[in-house]
Amino acid sequence: MLIFEAWVFGELTTYCLAAVVACLILSPVAAQLPPLAVGLLGAATITAVAAFGLTIRARLAGAVNPTAGGGAGHRYGRGR
């Protein structure tokens, strides 16, 4: 995960490093869980990091929320 982020974006973010540290801290607990639960926790961690990274990058870029309206209805024939 860290190598991918460094390769694609050219930087390492603190939330990605925090996710890796959290996984390392929780690894003794994961040894006692069933494999499916460990896989789900890993997938949840990666999903949370990806979602957080996406929102941070969108805010930094000044992106507009597409669900807030903004005339999107005119593209699809509504609002005429």
KEVEXRO-299446 format. One line per 2 residues: number of its first residue (from 1); for each residue x, y, z of N, C-alpha, C. Coordinates in Angstrom, 3 decimals, padded with zeros to 6 digits. Each point is the difference from the previous one (the first is absolute). Layout:
REM residues N
NUM) X,Y,Z,X,Y,Z,X,Y,Z ~ ...;
END
This chain:
REM residues 80
1) 000.827,-001.179,000.000,-000.827,001.179,000.000,000.884,001.259,000.000 ~ 001.008,000.000,000.815,000.885,001.160,000.041,000.788,000.150,-001.288;
3) 000.469,-001.120,-000.532,000.784,000.044,-001.237,-000.870,000.481,-001.149 ~ -001.248,-000.476,-000.060,-000.908,000.424,-001.058,-000.263,001.500,000.072;
5) -000.277,000.497,001.183,-000.288,001.432,000.144,001.224,000.845,-000.344 ~ 001.168,-000.456,000.420,001.217,000.748,-000.315,000.280,-000.018,-001.500;
7) -000.299,-001.111,-000.648,000.257,-000.117,-001.430,-001.000,000.820,-000.817 ~ -001.278,-000.079,000.345,-001.033,000.677,-000.780,-000.024,001.495,000.278;
9) -000.005,000.389,001.266,-000.161,001.401,000.357,001.308,000.705,000.327 ~ 001.066,-000.745,000.168,001.286,000.612,000.289,000.141,000.527,001.413;
11) -000.875,-000.477,000.908,000.060,000.467,001.387,-000.599,-001.053,000.922 ~ 000.356,000.094,001.262,-000.596,-000.846,001.023,-000.800,000.889,000.933;
13) -001.245,-000.365,000.223,-000.859,000.813,000.844,-000.044,-000.553,001.409 ~ -000.366,000.861,000.927,-000.025,-000.413,001.401,-001.114,-000.991,000.282;
15) -001.143,000.115,-000.685,-001.079,-000.937,000.267,000.330,-001.392,-000.520 ~ 000.790,-000.090,-001.049,000.429,-001.303,-000.493,000.990,-000.631,000.983;
17) 000.905,000.793,000.501,000.927,-000.496,001.009,-000.727,-000.390,001.281 ~ -001.025,000.756,000.367,-000.788,-000.329,001.188,-000.735,-001.320,-000.173;
19) -000.486,-000.285,-001.202,-000.671,-001.272,-000.254,000.963,-001.173,000.118 ~ 001.212,000.177,-000.469,001.001,-001.065,000.117,000.361,-000.229,001.465;
21) 000.164,001.064,000.746,000.304,-000.124,001.431,-001.153,-000.680,000.738 ~ -001.223,000.359,-000.340,-001.169,-000.631,000.633,-000.046,-001.493,-000.308;
23) 000.311,-000.370,-001.227,000.032,-001.427,-000.357,001.084,-000.737,000.777 ~ 001.143,000.638,000.180,001.079,-000.641,000.764,-000.360,-000.138,001.472;
25) -000.670,000.992,000.538,-000.406,-000.062,001.406,-001.059,-001.077,000.214 ~ -000.914,-000.139,-000.953,-001.084,-000.966,000.142,000.366,-001.412,-000.454;
27) 001.203,-000.209,-000.473,000.375,-001.326,-000.487,-000.043,-001.091,001.070 ~ 000.336,000.247,001.269,-000.163,-001.066,000.995,-001.460,-000.413,000.190;
29) -000.908,000.954,-000.111,-001.427,-000.319,000.105,-000.449,-000.788,-001.221 ~ 000.533,000.360,-001.163,-000.378,-000.684,-001.238,000.431,-001.456,-000.009;
31) 001.036,-000.333,000.744,000.456,-001.384,000.056,-001.029,-000.897,000.684 ~ -000.882,000.581,000.795,-001.000,-000.787,000.711,-001.356,-000.008,-000.707;
33) -000.152,000.761,-001.072,-001.261,000.077,-000.721,-000.023,-001.007,-001.148 ~ -001.199,-000.351,-000.467,-000.088,-000.859,-001.180,000.534,000.726,-001.242;
35) 000.483,-000.738,-000.983,000.579,000.637,-001.189,-000.971,000.931,-000.734 ~ -001.278,-000.339,-000.032,-000.964,000.860,-000.675,-000.093,001.363,000.698;
37) 000.005,-000.002,001.310,-000.070,001.259,000.750,001.249,000.843,-000.238 ~ 001.152,-000.637,-000.069,001.248,000.728,-000.259,-000.034,000.613,-001.401;
39) -000.501,-000.763,-000.970,-000.114,000.521,-001.358,-000.958,001.167,-000.085 ~ -001.118,-000.097,000.715,-000.964,001.101,000.001,000.568,001.248,000.671;
41) 000.734,-000.194,001.080,000.627,001.153,000.659,001.043,000.653,-000.900 ~ 000.765,-000.810,-000.708,000.980,000.551,-000.934,-000.661,000.760,-001.136;
43) -001.072,-000.576,-000.539,-000.723,000.677,-001.076,-000.633,001.295,000.495 ~ -000.525,-000.017,001.221,-000.592,001.213,000.569,001.058,001.081,000.205;
45) 001.180,-000.396,000.418,001.085,000.967,000.199,000.411,000.637,-001.321 ~ 000.167,-000.822,-001.028,000.397,000.525,-001.304,-001.095,000.897,-000.575;
47) -001.254,-000.390,000.180,-001.112,000.799,-000.492,-000.062,001.344,000.723 ~ 000.209,-000.019,001.309,-000.028,001.248,000.769,001.130,000.931,-000.429;
49) 001.179,-000.533,-000.215,001.132,000.824,-000.438,-000.280,000.573,-001.383 ~ -000.546,-000.818,-000.904,-000.295,000.480,-001.349,-001.078,001.081,000.018;
51) -001.049,-000.195,000.780,-001.074,000.992,000.075,000.493,001.296,000.625 ~ 000.786,-000.110,001.043,000.531,001.196,000.651,000.943,000.741,-000.941;
53) 000.839,-000.743,-000.688,000.912,000.619,-000.952,-000.725,000.685,-001.141 ~ -001.083,-000.614,-000.470,-000.783,000.590,-001.075,-000.656,001.300,000.445;
55) -000.563,000.009,001.200,-000.638,001.225,000.471,001.018,001.114,000.246 ~ 001.144,-000.357,000.535,001.037,001.016,000.238,000.485,000.574,-001.320;
57) 000.266,-000.854,-000.981,000.479,000.496,-001.293,-001.055,000.834,-000.706 ~ -001.277,-000.372,000.142,-001.071,000.779,-000.620,-000.122,001.364,000.660;
59) 000.137,000.045,001.311,-000.078,001.302,000.688,001.173,000.886,-000.370 ~ 001.185,-000.584,-000.112,001.170,000.792,-000.369,-000.099,000.509,-001.426;
61) -000.629,-000.776,-000.871,-000.136,000.408,-001.394,-001.147,000.979,-000.198 ~ -000.852,000.168,001.008,-001.124,000.917,-000.113,-001.155,-000.584,-000.781;
63) -000.144,-001.307,000.020,-001.081,-000.647,-000.741,-001.339,000.339,000.627 ~ -001.025,000.008,-000.825,-001.357,000.297,000.442,-000.731,-001.314,000.189;
65) -000.863,-000.046,001.001,-000.790,-001.188,000.260,-001.013,-000.191,-001.126 ~ 000.073,-001.109,-000.777,-000.911,-000.161,-001.132,-001.441,-000.239,000.428;
67) -000.259,-000.407,001.221,-001.366,-000.241,000.438,-000.674,001.269,000.511 ~ 000.711,001.107,000.046,-000.561,001.247,000.522,-000.779,000.785,-001.045;
69) -000.185,-000.568,-001.160,-000.751,000.703,-001.040,000.926,000.631,-000.993 ~ -000.042,001.286,-000.093,000.910,000.703,-000.890,-000.375,-000.104,-001.466;
71) -001.276,-000.217,-000.308,-000.421,-000.039,-001.385,000.190,-001.337,-000.679 ~ 000.278,-001.047,000.736,000.225,-001.310,-000.606,-001.267,-000.537,-000.645;
73) -001.157,000.443,000.438,-001.243,-000.481,-000.567,-000.182,000.411,-001.453 ~ 000.608,001.081,-000.418,-000.153,000.463,-001.371,000.717,-000.914,-000.982;
75) 001.019,-000.675,000.432,000.706,-000.921,-000.881,-000.838,-001.189,-000.382 ~ -000.895,-000.406,000.860,-000.758,-001.213,-000.221,-001.433,000.286,-000.413;
77) -000.292,001.187,-000.436,-001.309,000.315,-000.522,-001.006,000.440,001.046 ~ 000.381,000.052,001.249,-000.921,000.473,001.035,000.133,001.504,000.144;
79) -001.013,000.629,000.484,000.062,001.426,000.295,-000.219,000.901,-001.195 ~ -000.525,-000.553,-001.066,-000.247,000.833,-001.183,-001.303,000.694,000.080;
END
